[in-house]
Each structure stands twice: as structure tokens, then as C-alpha cells.
Amino acid sequence: MTQTEQHQLIQELKDLSYLMKGKDLHDFEMFAKRDKDDEDLDELSRRHLILLLEKYKALKPKRNVKNPFE
């Protein structure tokens, strides 16, 4: 995973951070700090970051776009 891909994953998670609580929020904040300092994540951290993204993308509320003008 390149630095750019890592940064994009963290940006996506930043939009979903309002859903996080407890350990997940703490871990995300640590990843964001490491990204801000331009540090590369190790393999274990990358896997955890991807798991967080998959978990919270699934929890993201979906809009009802059946008829937006009602």
C-alpha cells in the first residue's frame, strides 16, 4: 500500500468517524496522527485500517432516493 492509498483510506474513514466509539475511535485517531506525520503503517495496522473501513462503510446510513421530491 502506498502513502497515497493510505491517505485516501484515512480520508474515507474521517467521514465515517462520527459512527465510531471506544477502541475503534481511538485506533482511528492514532492512524490519523501517523498519517499526518507522514509515517507508513505496518502490515498489521493496514489490515486493521481496512477492516475498520469495511465495518463502518456497511454501517453508513443510506438515503432513501426512491422519490426525492416527496
NUMAR-256623 format. One record per atom (N, C-alpha, C, O): residue number from 1; atom name; x, y, z negated. Coordinates in Angstrom, 1 decimal. Atoms other than C-alpha are relative to their C-alpha. Layout:
<nodes>
+-----+------+--------+--------+--------+
:   n : atom :   east :  north :     up :
+-----+------+--------+--------+--------+
: NUM :   CA :      X :      Y :      Z :
...
+-----+------+--------+--------+--------+
</nodes>
This chain:
<nodes>
+-----+------+--------+--------+--------+
:   n : atom :   east :  north :     up :
+-----+------+--------+--------+--------+
:   1 :    N :    0.9 :   -1.2 :    0.0 :
:   1 :   CA :    0.0 :    0.0 :    0.0 :
:   1 :    C :    0.9 :    1.2 :    0.0 :
:   1 :    O :    1.8 :    1.3 :   -0.8 :
:   2 :    N :   -0.8 :   -1.2 :   -0.1 :
:   2 :   CA :    1.4 :    3.3 :    1.0 :
:   2 :    C :   -0.5 :    1.1 :   -1.0 :
:   2 :    O :   -1.6 :    0.9 :   -1.6 :
:   3 :    N :    0.4 :   -1.1 :    0.9 :
:   3 :   CA :    1.3 :    6.5 :   -1.1 :
:   3 :    C :   -1.3 :    0.7 :    0.5 :
:   3 :    O :   -2.1 :    1.1 :   -0.4 :
:   4 :    N :    1.2 :   -0.6 :   -0.5 :
:   4 :   CA :   -1.4 :    7.9 :    1.2 :
:   4 :    C :   -1.2 :   -0.8 :   -0.3 :
:   4 :    O :   -2.2 :   -0.3 :   -0.7 :
:   5 :    N :    1.1 :    0.9 :    0.3 :
:   5 :   CA :   -3.6 :    4.9 :    0.8 :
:   5 :    C :   -0.4 :    0.0 :   -1.5 :
:   5 :    O :   -1.5 :    0.1 :   -1.9 :
:   6 :    N :    0.2 :   -0.1 :    1.5 :
:   6 :   CA :   -3.1 :    5.0 :   -3.0 :
:   6 :    C :   -0.8 :    1.3 :   -0.3 :
:   6 :    O :   -1.7 :    1.3 :   -1.1 :
:   7 :    N :    0.6 :   -1.3 :    0.3 :
:   7 :   CA :   -4.1 :    8.7 :   -3.0 :
:   7 :    C :   -1.5 :    0.0 :    0.5 :
:   7 :    O :   -2.3 :    0.6 :   -0.2 :
:   8 :    N :    1.3 :    0.1 :   -0.5 :
:   8 :   CA :   -7.2 :    8.0 :   -0.9 :
:   8 :    C :   -0.9 :   -0.8 :   -0.9 :
:   8 :    O :   -2.1 :   -0.4 :   -1.2 :
:   9 :    N :    0.8 :    0.8 :    1.0 :
:   9 :   CA :   -8.4 :    5.3 :   -3.3 :
:   9 :    C :   -0.3 :    0.8 :   -1.2 :
:   9 :    O :   -1.4 :    0.7 :   -1.7 :
:  10 :    N :    0.3 :   -0.8 :    1.3 :
:  10 :   CA :   -8.0 :    7.6 :   -6.3 :
:  10 :    C :   -0.9 :    1.1 :    0.3 :
:  10 :    O :   -1.7 :    1.4 :   -0.6 :
:  11 :    N :    1.0 :   -1.1 :   -0.3 :
:  11 :   CA :   -9.9 :   10.4 :   -4.5 :
:  11 :    C :   -1.4 :   -0.6 :    0.1 :
:  11 :    O :   -2.3 :    0.0 :   -0.4 :
:  12 :    N :    1.3 :    0.6 :    0.0 :
:  12 :   CA :  -12.7 :    8.0 :   -3.8 :
:  12 :    C :   -0.6 :   -0.3 :   -1.4 :
:  12 :    O :   -1.7 :   -0.1 :   -1.7 :
:  13 :    N :    0.4 :    0.3 :    1.3 :
:  13 :   CA :  -12.8 :    6.9 :   -7.4 :
:  13 :    C :   -0.3 :    1.3 :   -0.8 :
:  13 :    O :   -1.1 :    1.2 :   -1.7 :
:  14 :    N :    0.3 :   -1.2 :    0.7 :
:  14 :   CA :  -12.7 :   10.5 :   -8.6 :
:  14 :    C :   -1.4 :    0.4 :    0.2 :
:  14 :    O :   -2.0 :    1.0 :   -0.8 :
:  15 :    N :    1.4 :   -0.3 :   -0.3 :
:  15 :   CA :  -16.1 :   11.0 :   -7.0 :
:  15 :    C :   -0.9 :   -0.9 :   -0.8 :
:  15 :    O :   -2.1 :   -0.5 :   -1.1 :
:  16 :    N :    0.8 :    0.9 :    0.8 :
:  16 :   CA :  -17.4 :    8.0 :   -9.0 :
:  16 :    C :    0.4 :    0.0 :   -1.5 :
:  16 :    O :   -0.2 :   -0.8 :   -2.2 :
:  17 :    N :   -0.4 :    0.0 :    1.4 :
:  17 :   CA :  -15.7 :    8.8 :  -12.3 :
:  17 :    C :   -1.1 :    0.3 :   -1.0 :
:  17 :    O :   -1.0 :   -0.1 :   -2.2 :
:  18 :    N :    1.1 :   -0.2 :    0.9 :
:  18 :   CA :  -18.9 :   10.0 :  -13.8 :
:  18 :    C :   -0.8 :   -1.2 :   -0.4 :
:  18 :    O :   -1.5 :   -1.2 :   -1.5 :
:  19 :    N :    0.6 :    1.3 :    0.4 :
:  19 :   CA :  -20.1 :    6.4 :  -13.9 :
:  19 :    C :    0.8 :   -0.8 :   -1.0 :
:  19 :    O :    0.3 :   -1.7 :   -1.6 :
:  20 :    N :   -0.9 :    0.8 :    0.8 :
:  20 :   CA :  -17.1 :    5.2 :  -15.8 :
:  20 :    C :   -0.1 :    0.3 :   -1.5 :
:  20 :    O :   -0.4 :    1.4 :   -1.9 :
:  21 :    N :    0.0 :   -0.2 :    1.5 :
:  21 :   CA :  -16.9 :    4.7 :  -19.6 :
:  21 :    C :    1.1 :   -0.9 :   -0.5 :
:  21 :    O :    1.5 :   -1.9 :    0.1 :
:  22 :    N :   -0.9 :    0.8 :    0.7 :
:  22 :   CA :  -14.4 :    3.3 :  -22.0 :
:  22 :    C :    1.3 :   -0.3 :    0.7 :
:  22 :    O :    2.0 :    0.6 :    1.1 :
:  23 :    N :   -1.3 :    0.4 :   -0.5 :
:  23 :   CA :  -11.4 :    1.3 :  -20.8 :
:  23 :    C :    0.2 :    0.4 :    1.5 :
:  23 :    O :    1.2 :    0.8 :    2.0 :
:  24 :    N :    0.0 :   -0.4 :   -1.4 :
:  24 :   CA :  -12.3 :    1.9 :  -17.1 :
:  24 :    C :    0.4 :    1.4 :    0.2 :
:  24 :    O :    1.2 :    1.8 :    1.1 :
:  25 :    N :   -0.3 :   -1.4 :   -0.1 :
:  25 :   CA :  -12.3 :    5.6 :  -17.5 :
:  25 :    C :    1.4 :    0.3 :   -0.4 :
:  25 :    O :    2.1 :    1.1 :    0.2 :
:  26 :    N :   -1.4 :   -0.2 :    0.5 :
:  26 :   CA :   -9.0 :    5.5 :  -19.5 :
:  26 :    C :    1.0 :   -0.4 :    1.1 :
:  26 :    O :    1.9 :    0.3 :    1.4 :
:  27 :    N :   -0.8 :    0.5 :   -1.0 :
:  27 :   CA :   -7.4 :    3.4 :  -16.8 :
:  27 :    C :    0.1 :    0.9 :    1.2 :
:  27 :    O :    1.1 :    1.2 :    1.8 :
:  28 :    N :    0.1 :   -0.9 :   -1.2 :
:  28 :   CA :   -8.6 :    5.6 :  -14.0 :
:  28 :    C :    0.8 :    1.3 :   -0.3 :
:  28 :    O :    1.5 :    1.8 :    0.6 :
:  29 :    N :   -0.8 :   -1.2 :    0.3 :
:  29 :   CA :   -7.2 :    8.7 :  -15.8 :
:  29 :    C :    1.5 :   -0.2 :    0.1 :
:  29 :    O :    2.2 :    0.7 :    0.5 :
:  30 :    N :   -1.5 :    0.4 :   -0.1 :
:  30 :   CA :   -3.8 :    7.0 :  -16.1 :
:  30 :    C :    0.4 :   -0.1 :    1.5 :
:  30 :    O :    1.5 :    0.4 :    1.8 :
:  31 :    N :   -0.3 :    0.2 :   -1.4 :
:  31 :   CA :   -3.9 :    6.1 :  -12.4 :
:  31 :    C :    0.1 :    1.4 :    0.7 :
:  31 :    O :    0.9 :    1.7 :    1.5 :
:  32 :    N :    0.0 :   -1.3 :   -0.6 :
:  32 :   CA :   -4.8 :    9.7 :  -11.5 :
:  32 :    C :    1.2 :    0.8 :   -0.4 :
:  32 :    O :    1.8 :    1.6 :    0.4 :
:  33 :    N :   -1.2 :   -0.7 :    0.4 :
:  33 :   CA :   -2.0 :   11.1 :  -13.6 :
:  33 :    C :    1.3 :   -0.5 :    0.7 :
:  33 :    O :    2.1 :    0.3 :    1.1 :
:  34 :    N :   -1.1 :    0.6 :   -0.7 :
:  34 :   CA :    0.5 :    8.7 :  -12.0 :
:  34 :    C :    0.0 :    0.5 :    1.5 :
:  34 :    O :    1.1 :    0.7 :    2.0 :
:  35 :    N :    0.1 :   -0.4 :   -1.3 :
:  35 :   CA :   -0.8 :    9.7 :   -8.6 :
:  35 :    C :    0.4 :    1.5 :    0.1 :
:  35 :    O :    1.1 :    1.9 :    1.1 :
:  36 :    N :   -0.4 :   -1.4 :    0.1 :
:  36 :   CA :   -0.4 :   13.4 :   -9.5 :
:  36 :    C :    1.5 :    0.2 :   -0.1 :
:  36 :    O :    2.0 :    1.1 :    0.5 :
:  37 :    N :   -1.5 :   -0.1 :    0.1 :
:  37 :   CA :    3.2 :   12.8 :  -10.4 :
:  37 :    C :    0.7 :   -0.7 :    1.1 :
:  37 :    O :    1.9 :   -0.8 :    1.1 :
:  38 :    N :   -0.5 :    0.7 :   -1.2 :
:  38 :   CA :    3.7 :   11.0 :   -7.1 :
:  38 :    C :    0.8 :   -1.3 :   -0.3 :
:  38 :    O :    1.8 :   -1.6 :    0.3 :
:  39 :    N :   -0.6 :    1.3 :    0.3 :
:  39 :   CA :    4.5 :    7.7 :   -8.7 :
:  39 :    C :   -0.7 :   -1.1 :    0.8 :
:  39 :    O :   -1.9 :   -1.0 :    1.0 :
:  40 :    N :    0.6 :    1.2 :   -0.7 :
:  40 :   CA :    4.0 :    4.4 :   -6.8 :
:  40 :    C :   -0.6 :   -0.9 :   -1.1 :
:  40 :    O :    0.1 :   -1.1 :   -2.1 :
:  41 :    N :    0.6 :    1.0 :    0.9 :
:  41 :   CA :    1.7 :    1.9 :   -8.5 :
:  41 :    C :    0.6 :   -1.3 :    0.2 :
:  41 :    O :    0.9 :   -1.7 :    1.4 :
:  42 :    N :   -0.4 :    1.4 :   -0.2 :
:  42 :   CA :    2.9 :   -1.6 :   -9.1 :
:  42 :    C :   -1.1 :   -0.9 :    0.5 :
:  42 :    O :   -2.3 :   -0.4 :    0.6 :
:  43 :    N :    1.0 :    0.9 :   -0.6 :
:  43 :   CA :    1.1 :   -4.6 :   -7.7 :
:  43 :    C :   -1.2 :   -0.2 :   -0.9 :
:  43 :    O :   -2.3 :   -0.2 :   -0.4 :
:  44 :    N :    1.1 :    0.2 :    0.9 :
:  44 :   CA :   -1.0 :   -5.2 :  -10.8 :
:  44 :    C :   -0.9 :    1.2 :   -0.1 :
:  44 :    O :   -2.1 :    1.1 :   -0.1 :
:  45 :    N :    0.8 :   -1.2 :    0.0 :
:  45 :   CA :   -2.1 :   -1.6 :  -11.0 :
:  45 :    C :   -0.8 :    0.2 :    1.2 :
:  45 :    O :   -1.9 :    0.7 :    1.2 :
:  46 :    N :    0.7 :   -0.1 :   -1.2 :
:  46 :   CA :   -3.0 :   -1.6 :   -7.4 :
:  46 :    C :   -1.2 :   -0.9 :    0.1 :
:  46 :    O :   -2.3 :   -0.5 :    0.5 :
:  47 :    N :    1.1 :    0.9 :    0.0 :
:  47 :   CA :   -5.2 :   -4.6 :   -7.8 :
:  47 :    C :   -1.1 :    0.5 :   -0.9 :
:  47 :    O :   -2.3 :    0.4 :   -0.6 :
:  48 :    N :    1.0 :   -0.5 :    0.9 :
:  48 :   CA :   -6.9 :   -3.1 :  -10.8 :
:  48 :    C :   -0.7 :    1.2 :    0.6 :
:  48 :    O :   -1.9 :    1.4 :    0.4 :
:  49 :    N :    0.6 :   -1.1 :   -0.6 :
:  49 :   CA :   -7.5 :    0.1 :   -8.9 :
:  49 :    C :   -1.0 :   -0.4 :    1.1 :
:  49 :    O :   -2.1 :    0.2 :    1.1 :
:  50 :    N :    0.9 :    0.5 :   -1.0 :
:  50 :   CA :   -9.1 :   -1.8 :   -6.0 :
:  50 :    C :   -1.2 :   -0.6 :   -0.6 :
:  50 :    O :   -2.3 :   -0.4 :   -0.2 :
:  51 :    N :    1.2 :    0.6 :    0.7 :
:  51 :   CA :  -11.3 :   -3.7 :   -8.4 :
:  51 :    C :   -0.9 :    1.0 :   -0.6 :
:  51 :    O :   -2.1 :    0.9 :   -0.6 :
:  52 :    N :    0.8 :   -1.1 :    0.5 :
:  52 :   CA :  -12.4 :   -0.5 :  -10.1 :
:  52 :    C :   -0.8 :    0.6 :    1.1 :
:  52 :    O :   -2.0 :    0.9 :    1.0 :
:  53 :    N :    0.7 :   -0.6 :   -1.1 :
:  53 :   CA :  -13.3 :    0.9 :   -6.7 :
:  53 :    C :   -1.2 :   -0.8 :    0.5 :
:  53 :    O :   -2.2 :   -0.3 :    0.7 :
:  54 :    N :    1.1 :    1.0 :   -0.4 :
:  54 :   CA :  -15.3 :   -2.2 :   -5.7 :
:  54 :    C :   -1.1 :    0.0 :   -1.0 :
:  54 :    O :   -2.3 :    0.0 :   -0.6 :
:  55 :    N :    1.0 :    0.0 :    1.0 :
:  55 :   CA :  -17.1 :   -2.2 :   -9.0 :
:  55 :    C :   -0.9 :    1.2 :    0.0 :
:  55 :    O :   -2.1 :    1.1 :   -0.1 :
:  56 :    N :    0.8 :   -1.2 :    0.2 :
:  56 :   CA :  -18.1 :    1.4 :   -9.1 :
:  56 :    C :   -0.6 :    0.5 :    1.4 :
:  56 :    O :   -1.6 :    1.2 :    1.3 :
:  57 :    N :    0.7 :   -0.2 :   -1.2 :
:  57 :   CA :  -18.9 :    1.6 :   -5.4 :
:  57 :    C :   -1.4 :   -0.7 :    0.1 :
:  57 :    O :   -2.3 :   -0.2 :    0.6 :
:  58 :    N :    1.2 :    0.8 :    0.1 :
:  58 :   CA :  -21.5 :   -1.1 :   -6.0 :
:  58 :    C :   -1.0 :    0.7 :   -0.9 :
:  58 :    O :   -2.2 :    0.5 :   -0.7 :
:  59 :    N :    0.9 :   -0.6 :    1.0 :
:  59 :   CA :  -23.0 :    0.9 :   -8.9 :
:  59 :    C :   -0.5 :    1.4 :    0.5 :
:  59 :    O :   -1.4 :    1.9 :   -0.2 :
:  60 :    N :    0.3 :   -1.4 :   -0.5 :
:  60 :   CA :  -23.2 :    4.2 :   -6.9 :
:  60 :    C :   -1.5 :    0.0 :    0.3 :
:  60 :    O :   -1.9 :   -0.9 :    1.1 :
:  61 :    N :    1.5 :    0.0 :   -0.4 :
:  61 :   CA :  -26.9 :    5.2 :   -6.7 :
:  61 :    C :   -0.2 :    0.3 :    1.4 :
:  61 :    O :    0.6 :    1.1 :    2.0 :
:  62 :    N :    0.3 :   -0.2 :   -1.5 :
:  62 :   CA :  -28.3 :    5.0 :   -3.2 :
:  62 :    C :   -1.2 :    0.9 :    0.1 :
:  62 :    O :   -2.2 :    0.8 :   -0.6 :
:  63 :    N :    1.1 :   -0.9 :   -0.3 :
:  63 :   CA :  -30.5 :    7.7 :   -1.8 :
:  63 :    C :   -1.1 :   -0.7 :    0.8 :
:  63 :    O :   -0.8 :   -1.6 :    1.6 :
:  64 :    N :    1.1 :    0.6 :   -0.8 :
:  64 :   CA :  -33.9 :    6.8 :   -0.5 :
:  64 :    C :   -0.2 :    1.0 :    1.2 :
:  64 :    O :   -0.8 :    2.1 :    1.1 :
:  65 :    N :    0.0 :   -0.8 :   -1.2 :
:  65 :   CA :  -33.7 :    8.1 :    3.0 :
:  65 :    C :   -1.1 :   -0.4 :    1.0 :
:  65 :    O :   -1.1 :   -0.1 :    2.2 :
:  66 :    N :    1.1 :    0.5 :   -0.7 :
:  66 :   CA :  -36.9 :    6.5 :    4.2 :
:  66 :    C :   -0.7 :    1.1 :    0.8 :
:  66 :    O :   -0.8 :    1.1 :    2.0 :
:  67 :    N :    0.6 :   -1.2 :   -0.6 :
:  67 :   CA :  -38.6 :    9.8 :    4.8 :
:  67 :    C :    0.5 :    1.2 :   -0.8 :
:  67 :    O :   -0.2 :    1.5 :   -1.9 :
:  68 :    N :   -0.6 :   -1.0 :    0.8 :
:  68 :   CA :  -36.5 :   12.7 :    3.5 :
:  68 :    C :   -0.9 :    1.3 :   -0.1 :
:  68 :    O :   -0.6 :    2.2 :   -0.9 :
:  69 :    N :    0.8 :   -1.2 :    0.0 :
:  69 :   CA :  -39.2 :   15.3 :    4.2 :
:  69 :    C :   -1.3 :   -0.1 :   -0.8 :
:  69 :    O :   -2.1 :    0.8 :   -0.8 :
:  70 :    N :    1.1 :    0.2 :    0.8 :
:  70 :   CA :  -41.8 :   13.9 :    1.9 :
:  70 :    C :    0.2 :    0.7 :   -1.4 :
:  70 :    O :   -0.7 :    0.6 :   -2.2 :
+-----+------+--------+--------+--------+
</nodes>
